[in-house]
Amino acid sequence: MTWNLTQLISASNVYVPRTIVAVKKTCIETVLNMEQFFTLPFALLEVPPIRLKKPSWLKQPSPMLVFSLVLFSYFLVTGGIIYDVIVEPPSVGSTTDEHGHSRPVAFMPYRVNGQYIMEGLASSFLFSVGGLGFIILDNVHSQTMPRLNRFLMTAIGFICVIVSFFTTWVFMKMKLPGYLQN
């Protein structure tokens, strides 16, 4: 079924000022033009009658597997894996103390846009713990959960979020010593 412009505009039963009607007309005209643009190749070409069968060994993954893959990719991306592959920083740095001894440093100081590999992984772990805390807090609202479990899950969720927040804040103060100070 194809709609013309006046039918689409009159389909909404609310009062609309003229300027919004004009904008609505141009948006609908754009959509109709895009529809013609996308139907053009199918007017020229015929889609072949292919019958594809899904392989019997291919099953829908479980929700927990999908969640684990998403959480793992979130961990890697927030840990700066792309930065680490491109720049190839060392896993930890080193600095010389006042006695001339070399000691390891986990955070690249005074550089917000630079990181060591372990620094990124530690920060990413904290981001993931905070995200898991929010997921736990979201699951507290189940109707079948007993009261004690609800209390424990709420406490665990808040602890995860608060520990993640304050530890990330401490990490940032280690990176930039004057961070958030007057």
DASULGI-V610539 format. One record per backbone hydrogen bond with DSSP energy under -0.5 kcal/mol. NH is the residue of the N-H (numbers start at 1). CO is the residue of the C=O. If there is no record, write none. Layout:
NH|CO / NH|CO
This chain:
8|4 / 9|5 / 10|6 / 11|7 / 12|9 / 21|17 / 22|18 / 23|19 / 24|20 / 25|21 / 26|22 / 27|23 / 28|24 / 29|25 / 30|26 / 31|27 / 32|28 / 33|29 / 34|30 / 35|31 / 36|32 / 37|33 / 38|34 / 39|35 / 40|36 / 41|37 / 43|39 / 43|40 / 44|40 / 45|41 / 50|48 / 52|50 / 58|55 / 59|57 / 66|62 / 67|63 / 68|64 / 69|65 / 70|66 / 71|67 / 72|68 / 73|69 / 74|70 / 75|71 / 76|72 / 77|73 / 78|74 / 79|75 / 80|77 / 81|76 / 84|80 / 85|81 / 86|82 / 87|83 / 88|83 / 88|84 / 93|105 / 95|103 / 97|95 / 97|101 / 100|97 / 103|95 / 105|93 / 109|107 / 110|175 / 111|108 / 114|111 / 117|90 / 118|91 / 120|116 / 121|117 / 122|118 / 123|119 / 124|120 / 125|121 / 126|122 / 127|123 / 128|124 / 129|125 / 130|126 / 131|127 / 132|128 / 133|129 / 134|130 / 135|131 / 136|132 / 137|133 / 138|134 / 139|135 / 140|136 / 140|137 / 141|138 / 142|139 / 145|142 / 150|146 / 151|147 / 152|148 / 153|149 / 154|150 / 155|151 / 156|152 / 157|153 / 158|154 / 159|155 / 160|156 / 161|157 / 162|158 / 163|159 / 164|160 / 165|161 / 166|162 / 167|163 / 168|164 / 169|165 / 170|166 / 171|167 / 172|168 / 173|169 / 174|170 / 175|171 / 176|172 / 179|176 / 181|178
